[in-house]
Amino acid sequence: MQLMEERIRKDGVVREGNVLKVDAFLNHQMDIGLFNEMGKEFFRLFGGENVTKIVTIEASGIGIACVTAQYFGVPVVFAKKSESKNLDGDVYTSSVASFTHNKVYDIRISKKYLDEHDRILLIDDFLAKGNALLGLLDVCQQSGAVVVGAGIAIEKGFQEGGQLLRKRGLRVESLAIVDRMDSGGALTFRPQ
């Protein structure tokens, strides 16, 4: 998606350790106009898949998932990273190692929100090593739901996550794939 690549070039910041900061428009301050275009594109890509729910992980994927859900006319379910008194005890759970936070989270989704009749579209802001999506896939598989694919805002093509998930048979559609970045701020995108 040309619009996403342009925005990354304009407002993205490359940090040491293969960190791409896009907090000015994606995962801290959110550009809703951009999110709207992302939602339209995800609907164009997955609109024929009879999606019944969009699933994401807290927190950065929630905004993108909500805007996208408007095009599909379906609810959003997000996996929680912490236990809560208002989360029923009957949950699907999986462990997820976070590249960004260098921490392992147990994610949870209440069993009353996913079942074998669901056709799920996974949505997330970043795909690097693939751990978040693997955790979401695990939770969805526990429920018996069918995962029709994953919509990603930005994929780090130089890390193994996208390749790993595609080899497992998951349809992954990324709006921008960064093939290379360096601390000087240079970015190379994969042609789409």
N, CA, C and O of each residue as an XYZ file, in Angstrom:
768
protein
N       0.865     -1.178      0.000
C       0.000      0.000      0.000
C       0.906      1.234      0.000
O       1.598      1.522      0.977
N       0.880      1.927     -1.089
C       1.760      3.083     -1.282
C       1.601      4.112     -0.166
O       2.586      4.689      0.295
N       0.368      4.341      0.265
C       0.101      5.326      1.307
C       0.846      4.971      2.595
O       1.392      5.857      3.253
N       0.875      3.687      2.962
C       1.571      3.264      4.180
C       3.082      3.474      4.037
O       3.725      3.980      4.956
N       3.640      3.094      2.906
C       5.075      3.271      2.690
C       5.458      4.747      2.772
O       6.466      5.099      3.384
N       4.649      5.608      2.153
C       4.921      7.053      2.191
C       4.894      7.574      3.626
O       5.728      8.392      4.015
N       3.939      7.099      4.399
C       3.821      7.576      5.782
C       4.989      7.101      6.633
O       5.482      7.842      7.484
N       5.437      5.857      6.407
C       6.597      5.349      7.144
C       7.831      6.188      6.803
O       8.593      6.567      7.692
N       8.023      6.475      5.516
C       9.171      7.298      5.106
C       9.114      8.697      5.727
O      10.137      9.249      6.131
N       7.923      9.251      5.795
C       7.752     10.612      6.306
C       7.902     10.690      7.823
O       8.607     11.562      8.331
N       7.240      9.782      8.553
C       7.141      9.926     10.010
C       7.753      8.779     10.808
O       7.799      8.849     12.036
N       8.223      7.728     10.144
C       8.839      6.618     10.858
C      10.270      6.946     11.262
O      10.959      7.708     10.584
N      10.707      6.364     12.370
C      12.062      6.577     12.867
C      12.693      5.212     13.113
O      12.137      4.373     13.821
N      13.877      5.004     12.510
C      14.594      3.745     12.704
C      15.499      3.899     13.920
O      16.278      4.847     14.020
N      15.377      2.947     14.838
C      16.198      2.935     16.048
C      17.095      1.713     16.048
O      16.857      0.746     15.324
N      18.108      1.770     16.854
C      19.039      0.651     16.998
C      18.283     -0.613     17.415
O      17.299     -0.545     18.153
N      18.750     -1.751     16.939
C      18.122     -3.024     17.293
C      16.950     -3.394     16.406
O      16.082     -4.161     16.821
N      16.908     -2.862     15.187
C      15.825     -3.146     14.236
C      14.453     -2.712     14.748
O      13.449     -3.390     14.526
N      14.429     -1.581     15.430
C      13.171     -1.023     15.924
C      12.740      0.090     14.966
O      13.499      1.017     14.683
N      11.512     -0.026     14.478
C      10.926      1.001     13.628
C       9.825      1.685     14.426
O       8.777      1.095     14.684
N      10.068      2.929     14.812
C       9.076      3.681     15.588
C       8.096      4.348     14.636
O       8.480      5.139     13.775
N       6.852      4.018     14.806
C       5.783      4.623     14.019
C       4.689      5.139     14.949
O       3.507      5.162     14.606
N       5.124      5.550     16.130
C       4.170      5.981     17.148
C       3.501      7.314     16.815
O       2.507      7.671     17.448
N       4.019      8.051     15.847
C       3.406      9.324     15.462
C       2.102      9.138     14.698
O       1.311     10.074     14.584
N       1.867      7.915     14.165
C       0.654      7.716     13.366
C       0.011      6.351     13.522
O      -1.119      6.163     13.073
N       0.695      5.380     14.148
C       0.150      4.024     14.154
C      -0.116      3.448     15.538
O      -1.213      2.953     15.793
N       0.861      3.502     16.437
C       0.679      2.751     17.678
C       0.877      3.559     18.965
O       1.166      2.990     20.017
N       0.723      4.869     18.883
C       0.609      5.696     20.089
C      -0.385      6.812     19.762
O      -1.476      6.873     20.329
N       0.003      7.677     18.854
C      -0.947      8.598     18.244
C      -1.452      7.905     16.986
O      -0.658      7.395     16.195
N      -2.766      7.884     16.797
C      -3.336      7.134     15.685
C      -3.952      8.076     14.653
O      -4.768      8.935     14.987
N      -3.550      7.900     13.400
C      -4.096      8.671     12.286
C      -5.323      7.915     11.761
O      -5.186      6.946     11.014
N      -6.492      8.352     12.147
C      -7.720      7.635     11.823
C      -8.005      7.653     10.323
O      -8.580      6.698      9.801
N      -7.621      8.702      9.629
C      -7.770      8.709      8.173
C      -6.950      7.596      7.539
O      -7.430      6.910      6.636
N      -5.726      7.410      7.998
C      -4.883      6.314      7.518
C      -5.503      4.970      7.898
O      -5.545      4.049      7.082
N      -5.980      4.861      9.128
C      -6.626      3.609      9.564
C      -7.823      3.278      8.677
O      -8.067      2.115      8.353
N      -8.564      4.313      8.290
C      -9.719      4.115      7.425
C      -9.278      3.528      6.083
O      -9.920      2.612      5.569
N      -8.197      4.045      5.516
C      -7.681      3.502      4.254
C      -7.178      2.069      4.438
O      -7.325      1.235      3.544
N      -6.590      1.793      5.587
C      -6.141      0.428      5.886
C      -7.348     -0.516      5.959
O      -7.313     -1.620      5.416
N      -8.401     -0.076      6.627
C      -9.606     -0.896      6.744
C     -10.206     -1.209      5.383
O     -10.625     -2.337      5.125
N     -10.246     -0.201      4.509
C     -10.749     -0.416      3.144
C      -9.901     -1.449      2.412
O     -10.430     -2.313      1.713
N      -8.579     -1.356      2.576
C      -7.685     -2.285      1.885
C      -7.827     -3.704      2.430
O      -7.837     -4.664      1.660
N      -7.934     -3.841      3.744
C      -8.133     -5.186      4.314
C      -9.468     -5.774      3.844
O      -9.571     -6.978      3.609
N     -10.487     -4.920      3.709
C     -11.766     -5.420      3.204
C     -11.640     -5.835      1.737
O     -12.215     -6.841      1.322
N     -10.898     -5.067      0.965
C     -10.673     -5.445     -0.435
C      -9.979     -6.809     -0.518
O     -10.316     -7.633     -1.367
N      -9.020     -7.033      0.363
C      -8.245     -8.275      0.337
C      -9.011     -9.477      0.890
O      -8.870    -10.589      0.381
N      -9.824     -9.258      1.935
C     -10.460    -10.374      2.638
C     -11.984    -10.329      2.626
O     -12.626    -11.152      3.279
N     -12.567     -9.398      1.907
C     -14.019     -9.220      1.928
C     -14.817    -10.419      1.472
O     -15.977    -10.558      1.861
N     -14.247    -11.285      0.668
C     -14.955    -12.468      0.188
C     -14.813    -13.695      1.072
O     -15.250    -14.782      0.695
N     -14.211    -13.535      2.235
C     -13.918    -14.678      3.111
C     -14.988    -14.959      4.168
O     -14.786    -15.820      5.025
N     -16.110    -14.258      4.128
C     -17.196    -14.461      5.092
C     -16.713    -14.371      6.541
O     -17.047    -15.217      7.370
N     -15.932    -13.346      6.830
C     -15.387    -13.122      8.167
C     -16.529    -12.854      9.143
O     -17.422    -12.057      8.857
N     -16.495    -13.524     10.301
C     -17.508    -13.293     11.339
C     -16.964    -12.487     12.505
O     -17.726    -11.847     13.229
N     -15.627    -12.514     12.695
C     -15.002    -11.744     13.771
C     -13.590    -11.369     13.370
O     -12.918    -12.076     12.620
N     -13.166    -10.233     13.895
C     -11.779     -9.807     13.761
C     -11.138     -9.972     15.129
O     -11.687     -9.541     16.142
N      -9.961    -10.604     15.145
C      -9.258    -10.867     16.398
C      -7.902    -10.189     16.349
O      -7.204    -10.241     15.336
N      -7.533     -9.546     17.460
C      -6.241     -8.891     17.597
C      -5.746     -9.088     19.017
O      -6.387     -9.752     19.832
N      -4.605     -8.501     19.295
C      -4.006     -8.592     20.622
C      -3.847     -7.175     21.150
O      -3.532     -6.261     20.388
N      -4.063     -6.985     22.450
C      -3.902     -5.632     22.975
C      -2.437     -5.232     22.952
O      -1.581     -6.095     23.143
N      -2.120     -4.014     22.735
C      -3.020     -2.891     22.612
C      -2.973     -2.287     21.210
O      -3.987     -1.782     20.728
N      -1.830     -2.328     20.556
C      -1.664     -1.557     19.324
C      -2.520     -2.017     18.160
O      -2.770     -1.226     17.250
N      -2.977     -3.249     18.147
C      -3.809     -3.725     17.049
C      -5.271     -3.335     17.172
O      -6.019     -3.439     16.200
N      -5.693     -2.888     18.349
C      -7.119     -2.652     18.595
C      -7.691     -1.559     17.693
O      -8.753     -1.748     17.100
N      -7.009     -0.427     17.581
C      -7.528      0.665     16.752
C      -7.694      0.254     15.307
O      -8.728      0.528     14.698
N      -6.679     -0.408     14.745
C      -6.741     -0.861     13.355
C      -7.876     -1.859     13.184
O      -8.632     -1.795     12.214
N      -7.991     -2.787     14.140
C      -9.040     -3.811     14.066
C     -10.432     -3.182     14.113
O     -11.324     -3.597     13.372
N     -10.621     -2.197     14.970
C     -11.941     -1.566     15.096
C     -12.352     -0.834     13.825
O     -13.492     -0.961     13.378
N     -11.446     -0.081     13.249
C     -11.767      0.635     12.018
C     -12.037     -0.372     10.898
O     -12.975     -0.203     10.120
N     -11.215     -1.415     10.820
C     -11.401     -2.447      9.795
C     -12.745     -3.151      9.965
O     -13.424     -3.439      8.978
N     -13.129     -3.428     11.197
C     -14.378     -4.149     11.469
C     -15.603     -3.430     10.926
O     -16.600     -4.070     10.590
N     -15.539     -2.119     10.836
C     -16.664     -1.363     10.289
C     -16.968     -1.770      8.853
O     -18.129     -1.780      8.445
N     -15.944     -2.101      8.090
C     -16.134     -2.503      6.697
C     -16.708     -3.912      6.587
O     -17.440     -4.221      5.647
N     -16.373     -4.753      7.545
C     -16.873     -6.132      7.536
C     -18.210     -6.260      8.251
O     -18.929     -7.239      8.050
N     -18.549     -5.283      9.081
C     -19.793     -5.346      9.852
C     -19.756     -6.446     10.903
O     -20.769     -7.100     11.156
N     -18.590     -6.655     11.517
C     -18.426     -7.724     12.512
C     -17.791     -7.153     13.774
O     -17.216     -6.065     13.747
N     -17.897     -7.898     14.897
C     -17.256     -7.443     16.132
C     -15.746     -7.710     16.136
O     -15.230     -8.518     15.363
N     -15.070     -7.006     17.026
C     -13.648     -7.215     17.287
C     -13.505     -7.890     18.635
O     -14.147     -7.496     19.609
N     -12.664     -8.905     18.690
C     -12.308     -9.560     19.945
C     -10.808     -9.363     20.111
O     -10.037     -9.656     19.196
N     -10.386     -8.867     21.280
C      -8.945     -8.727     21.468
C      -8.470     -9.591     22.631
O      -9.117     -9.697     23.673
N      -7.314    -10.200     22.403
C      -6.695    -11.025     23.442
C      -6.092    -10.101     24.492
O      -5.369     -9.159     24.169
N      -6.400    -10.386     25.744
C      -5.872     -9.591     26.847
C      -4.545    -10.182     27.308
O      -4.352    -11.398     27.316
N      -3.631     -9.284     27.693
C      -2.318     -9.715     28.149
C      -2.228     -9.868     29.663
O      -1.220    -10.349     30.182
N      -3.256     -9.469     30.355
C      -3.207     -9.589     31.816
C      -4.534    -10.123     32.332
O      -5.576     -9.975     31.694
N      -4.472    -10.744     33.499
C      -5.699    -11.251     34.115
C      -6.513    -10.073     34.622
O      -5.971     -9.024     34.971
N      -7.814    -10.267     34.654
C      -8.710     -9.201     35.062
C      -9.886     -9.818     35.823
O     -10.313    -10.934     35.526
N     -10.396     -9.083     36.798
C     -11.538     -9.571     37.556
C     -12.789     -9.680     36.698
O     -13.686    -10.465     37.008
N     -12.861     -8.895     35.614
C     -14.052     -8.953     34.769
C     -13.900     -9.910     33.593
O     -14.768     -9.958     32.722
N     -12.805    -10.675     33.555
C     -12.620    -11.696     32.527
C     -13.014    -13.034     33.134
O     -12.440    -13.473     34.132
N     -14.001    -13.677     32.518
C     -14.456    -14.965     33.022
C     -13.296    -15.944     33.116
O     -12.335    -15.858     32.352
N     -13.392    -16.868     34.052
C     -12.334    -17.851     34.253
C     -12.197    -18.850     33.121
O     -11.153    -19.489     32.989
N     -13.235    -19.001     32.294
C     -13.220    -19.978     31.214
C     -12.671    -19.308     29.957
O     -13.413    -18.672     29.209
N     -11.344    -19.460     29.728
C     -10.677    -18.748     28.647
C      -9.798    -19.678     27.820
O      -9.347    -20.726     28.282
N      -9.571    -19.250     26.571
C      -8.516    -19.850     25.756
C      -7.264    -19.049     26.075
O      -7.333    -17.830     26.232
N      -6.124    -19.716     26.174
C      -4.907    -19.016     26.529
C      -3.710    -19.537     25.739
O      -3.680    -20.695     25.323
N      -2.734    -18.669     25.543
C      -1.501    -19.036     24.869
C      -0.402    -18.097     25.350
O      -0.688    -16.981     25.784
N       0.835    -18.531     25.278
C       1.976    -17.690     25.655
C       2.565    -17.041     24.415
O       2.707    -17.681     23.373
N       2.909    -15.752     24.538
C       3.445    -14.981     23.431
C       4.699    -14.251     23.900
O       4.670    -13.527     24.896
N       5.802    -14.445     23.174
C       7.035    -13.705     23.447
C       7.020    -12.432     22.627
O       6.883    -12.490     21.405
N       7.158    -11.277     23.276
C       7.130     -9.988     22.597
C       8.541     -9.560     22.211
O       9.423     -9.451     23.064
N       8.748     -9.315     20.908
C      10.023     -8.804     20.404
C      10.275     -7.399     20.950
O      11.380     -7.090     21.397
N       9.254     -6.557     20.910
C       9.382     -5.155     21.306
C       9.664     -4.998     22.794
O      10.495     -4.180     23.188
N       8.970     -5.785     23.627
C       9.076     -5.615     25.075
C      10.017     -6.615     25.728
O      10.274     -6.535     26.929
N      10.535     -7.565     24.937
C      11.448     -8.588     25.466
C      10.848     -9.257     26.706
O      11.487     -9.358     27.753
N       9.603     -9.709     26.554
C       8.850    -10.272     27.667
C       7.892    -11.329     27.130
O       7.480    -11.255     25.972
N       7.533    -12.306     27.950
C       6.546    -13.312     27.566
C       5.229    -12.987     28.265
O       5.178    -12.779     29.477
N       4.163    -12.952     27.460
C       2.819    -12.689     27.976
C       1.963    -13.933     27.804
O       2.130    -14.684     26.843
N       1.045    -14.146     28.741
C      -0.020    -15.115     28.533
C      -1.208    -14.317     28.030
O      -1.696    -13.422     28.719
N      -1.677    -14.641     26.824
C      -2.843    -13.942     26.284
C      -4.085    -14.772     26.548
O      -4.018    -15.997     26.641
N      -5.231    -14.089     26.669
C      -6.483    -14.748     27.020
C      -7.649    -14.173     26.220
O      -7.746    -12.967     25.994
N      -8.525    -15.078     25.802
C      -9.803    -14.672     25.211
C     -10.876    -15.536     25.847
O     -10.736    -16.757     25.924
N     -11.934    -14.911     26.297
C     -13.043    -15.632     26.905
C     -13.651    -16.610     25.898
O     -13.846    -16.274     24.730
N     -13.943    -17.806     26.360
C     -14.510    -18.835     25.481
C     -15.879    -18.446     24.926
O     -16.315    -19.011     23.923
N     -16.556    -17.504     25.551
C     -17.876    -17.131     25.042
C     -17.808    -16.262     23.787
O     -18.840    -16.002     23.169
N     -16.599    -15.802     23.393
C     -16.492    -14.927     22.235
C     -15.911    -15.582     20.986
O     -15.871    -14.946     19.933
N     -15.459    -16.834     21.071
C     -14.953    -17.562     19.905
C     -15.491    -18.983     19.933
O     -15.546    -19.621     20.984
N     -15.890    -19.473     18.757
C     -16.299    -20.882     18.692
C     -16.074    -21.428     17.287
O     -15.578    -20.727     16.406
N     -16.442    -22.671     17.098
C     -16.172    -23.380     15.837
C     -16.951    -22.823     14.638
O     -16.670    -23.192     13.498
N     -17.917    -21.947     14.881
C     -18.688    -21.361     13.779
C     -18.043    -20.082     13.232
O     -18.484    -19.548     12.214
N     -17.010    -19.600     13.902
C     -16.389    -18.339     13.511
C     -15.380    -18.500     12.385
O     -14.676    -19.504     12.273
N     -15.343    -17.457     11.554
C     -14.314    -17.310     10.511
C     -13.576    -16.028     10.854
O     -14.126    -14.930     10.762
N     -12.329    -16.184     11.249
C     -11.558    -15.122     11.886
C     -10.573    -14.475     10.924
O      -9.894    -15.154     10.154
N     -10.508    -13.145     10.983
C      -9.445    -12.387     10.359
C      -8.601    -11.814     11.490
O      -9.107    -11.071     12.332
N      -7.318    -12.156     11.510
C      -6.394    -11.607     12.490
C      -5.879    -10.263     11.962
O      -5.592    -10.129     10.772
N      -5.766     -9.277     12.846
C      -5.257     -7.958     12.483
C      -4.201     -7.569     13.510
O      -4.390     -7.766     14.711
N      -3.073     -7.009     13.028
C      -2.066     -6.494     13.959
C      -1.283     -5.365     13.295
O      -1.295     -5.214     12.073
N      -0.610     -4.585     14.115
C       0.156     -3.450     13.590
C       1.474     -3.891     12.985
O       1.853     -3.396     11.923
N       2.195     -4.818     13.638
C       3.502     -5.253     13.170
C       3.585     -6.759     13.080
O       2.927     -7.478     13.832
N       4.396     -7.226     12.157
C       4.790     -8.635     12.067
C       6.308     -8.649     11.969
O       6.880     -8.161     10.994
N       6.961     -9.213     12.986
C       8.421     -9.325     12.996
C       8.795    -10.803     13.079
O       9.072    -11.439     12.062
N       8.800    -11.326     14.262
C       9.144    -12.734     14.452
C       7.921    -13.651     14.366
O       8.062    -14.868     14.246
N       6.730    -13.070     14.428
C       5.502    -13.839     14.258
C       4.887    -14.374     15.534
O       3.882    -15.083     15.482
N       5.469    -14.050     16.683
C       4.999    -14.634     17.935
C       3.567    -14.244     18.308
O       2.801    -15.084     18.781
N       3.207    -12.992     18.100
C       1.845    -12.565     18.440
C       0.827    -13.320     17.590
O      -0.178    -13.807     18.109
N       1.085    -13.419     16.290
C       0.146    -14.131     15.418
C       0.104    -15.621     15.734
O      -0.959    -16.237     15.661
N       1.246    -16.207     16.083
C       1.244    -17.622     16.469
C       0.387    -17.845     17.704
O      -0.347    -18.830     17.788
N       0.479    -16.929     18.662
C      -0.358    -17.024     19.863
C      -1.836    -16.870     19.543
O      -2.669    -17.606     20.072
N      -2.163    -15.912     18.675
C      -3.563    -15.732     18.279
C      -4.073    -16.932     17.495
O      -5.213    -17.358     17.678
N      -3.231    -17.480     16.622
C      -3.613    -18.701     15.893
C      -3.915    -19.833     16.855
O      -4.903    -20.549     16.690
N      -3.069    -19.996     17.855
C      -3.254    -21.057     18.850
C      -4.594    -20.902     19.571
O      -5.345    -21.867     19.716
N      -4.884    -19.690     20.015
C      -6.151    -19.434     20.713
C      -7.343    -19.733     19.802
O      -8.318    -20.349     20.232
N      -7.263    -19.296     18.548
C      -8.362    -19.533     17.607
C      -8.522    -21.029     17.317
O      -9.644    -21.525     17.223
N      -7.419    -21.737     17.178
C      -7.486    -23.178     16.939
C      -8.091    -23.910     18.133
O      -8.826    -24.881     17.956
N      -7.789    -23.453     19.343
C      -8.393    -24.054     20.537
C      -9.914    -23.939     20.494
O     -10.624    -24.821     20.977
N     -10.406    -22.851     19.917
C     -11.849    -22.618     19.864
C     -12.520    -23.396     18.739
O     -13.743    -23.539     18.725
N     -11.727    -23.897     17.799
C     -12.284    -24.578     16.640
C     -12.617    -23.643     15.492
O     -13.107    -24.089     14.454
N     -12.355    -22.340     15.661
C     -12.643    -21.353     14.616
C     -11.689    -21.538     13.439
O     -10.602    -22.097     13.584
N     -12.113    -21.063     12.281
C     -11.282    -21.067     11.076
C     -10.652    -19.686     10.946
O     -11.353    -18.674     10.974
N      -9.339    -19.646     10.804
C      -8.638    -18.385     10.577
C      -8.447    -18.244      9.069
O      -7.754    -19.048      8.446
N      -9.073    -17.205      8.483
C      -9.017    -17.027      7.030
C      -7.768    -16.288      6.589
O      -7.406    -16.336      5.413
N      -7.103    -15.606      7.508
C      -5.896    -14.885      7.161
C      -5.534    -13.858      8.205
O      -6.176    -13.737      9.248
N      -4.470    -13.113      7.887
C      -3.988    -12.065      8.786
C      -3.696    -10.816      7.978
O      -3.041    -10.873      6.937
N      -4.187     -9.689      8.463
C      -3.906     -8.393      7.878
C      -2.935     -7.650      8.777
O      -3.198     -7.454      9.964
N      -1.811     -7.238      8.207
C      -0.744     -6.606      8.970
C      -0.470     -5.217      8.402
O      -0.409     -5.047      7.185
N      -0.307     -4.236      9.262
C       0.027     -2.896      8.788
C       1.452     -2.874      8.241
O       1.675     -2.465      7.101
N       2.421     -3.315      9.057
C       3.829     -3.268      8.652
C       4.498     -4.595      8.986
O       4.451     -5.060     10.125
N       5.115     -5.193      7.985
C       5.870     -6.439      8.180
C       7.349     -6.143      8.028
O       7.757     -5.451      7.096
N       8.147     -6.665      8.937
C       9.601     -6.610      8.805
C      10.016     -7.846      8.022
O      10.198     -8.922      8.591
N      10.165     -7.682      6.709
C      10.445     -8.792      5.814
C      11.790     -9.440      6.041
O      12.014    -10.571      5.610
N      12.688     -8.744      6.710
C      14.016     -9.282      6.989
C      14.029    -10.159      8.240
O      15.058    -10.753      8.563
N      12.914    -10.246      8.941
C      12.787    -11.159     10.074
C      11.894    -12.314      9.646
O      11.172    -12.212      8.654
N      11.941    -13.388     10.376
C      11.381    -14.658      9.901
C       9.874    -14.837     10.070
O       9.332    -15.821      9.567
N       9.182    -13.944     10.746
C       7.776    -14.149     11.062
C       6.870    -14.390      9.869
O       6.103    -15.353      9.856
N       6.949    -13.528      8.872
C       6.085    -13.670      7.704
C       6.322    -14.963      6.958
O       5.374    -15.648      6.571
N       7.565    -15.295      6.759
C       7.905    -16.540      6.064
C       7.417    -17.760      6.852
O       6.866    -18.698      6.276
N       7.622    -17.738      8.161
C       7.186    -18.846      9.019
C       5.672    -19.060      8.930
O       5.206    -20.188      8.771
N       4.921    -17.980      9.032
C       3.463    -18.081      9.006
C       2.947    -18.505      7.641
O       2.009    -19.297      7.551
N       3.543    -17.993      6.593
C       3.124    -18.383      5.238
C       3.430    -19.862      4.978
O       2.646    -20.557      4.331
N       4.564    -20.335      5.482
C       4.890    -21.761      5.341
C       3.887    -22.642      6.068
O       3.654    -23.781      5.664
N       3.294    -22.127      7.134
C       2.268    -22.872      7.876
C       0.911    -22.835      7.177
O      -0.052    -23.453      7.632
N       0.850    -22.106      6.071
C      -0.386    -22.055      5.300
C      -1.283    -20.875      5.604
O      -2.392    -20.800      5.075
N      -0.837    -19.946      6.445
C      -1.651    -18.780      6.763
C      -1.507    -17.738      5.657
O      -0.395    -17.397      5.254
N      -2.616    -17.250      5.183
C      -2.591    -16.146      4.222
C      -2.282    -14.862      4.992
O      -3.075    -14.426      5.827
N      -1.136    -14.266      4.709
C      -0.707    -13.031      5.364
C      -0.650    -11.932      4.317
O       0.041    -12.061      3.307
N      -1.377    -10.852      4.561
C      -1.395     -9.695      3.673
C      -0.891     -8.491      4.465
O      -1.563     -8.014      5.380
N       0.294     -8.007      4.107
C       0.904     -6.869      4.791
C       0.816     -5.639      3.898
O       1.076     -5.714      2.697
N       0.449     -4.512      4.488
C       0.273     -3.289      3.711
C       1.600     -2.653      3.320
O       1.682     -1.949      2.313
N       2.636     -2.897      4.111
C       3.996     -2.461      3.770
C       4.951     -3.514      4.311
O       4.827     -3.945      5.458
N       5.903     -3.927      3.483
C       6.914     -4.883      3.922
C       8.274     -4.202      3.825
O       8.738     -3.866      2.735
N       8.902     -4.004      4.971
C      10.226     -3.406      5.037
C      11.238     -4.524      4.886
O      11.329     -5.403      5.743
N      12.003     -4.496      3.793
C      13.015     -5.526      3.558
C      14.347     -5.199      4.211
O      15.125     -6.097      4.532
N      14.607     -3.916      4.404
C      15.875     -3.524      5.010
C      15.710     -2.162      5.651
O      15.007     -1.290      5.141
N      16.387     -2.000      6.801
C      16.452     -0.681      7.424
C      17.763     -0.592      8.180
O      18.284     -1.594      8.671
N      18.291      0.623      8.267
C      19.525      0.796      9.025
C      19.398      1.997      9.942
O      18.496      2.822      9.792
N      20.316      2.080     10.894
C      20.233      3.113     11.908
C      20.359      4.525     11.333
O      20.036      5.500     12.012
N      20.823      4.641     10.094
C      20.870      5.930      9.426
C      19.523      6.377      8.911
O      19.382      7.485      8.394
N      18.514      5.499      9.053
C      17.159      5.845      8.640
C      16.782      5.362      7.258
O      15.661      5.599      6.808
N      17.703      4.682      6.567
C      17.387      4.177      5.227
C      16.435      2.988      5.313
O      16.626      2.085      6.127
N      15.425      2.997      4.478
C      14.421      1.929      4.426
C      14.293      1.442      2.988
O      14.293      2.232      2.044
N      14.185      0.128      2.844
C      13.900     -0.469      1.546
C      12.632     -1.289      1.696
O      12.532     -2.138      2.581
N      11.651     -1.028      0.818
C      10.383     -1.744      0.855
C      10.343     -2.803     -0.232
O      10.909     -2.616     -1.309
N       9.677     -3.909      0.045
C       9.461     -4.948     -0.946
C       8.388     -4.483     -1.911
O       7.326     -4.036     -1.477
N       8.636     -4.577     -3.207
C       7.587     -4.221     -4.176
C       6.355     -5.117     -3.977
O       6.473     -6.313     -3.710
N       5.191     -4.514     -4.113
C       3.962     -5.296     -3.909
C       3.104     -5.299     -5.145
O       2.034     -5.907     -5.152
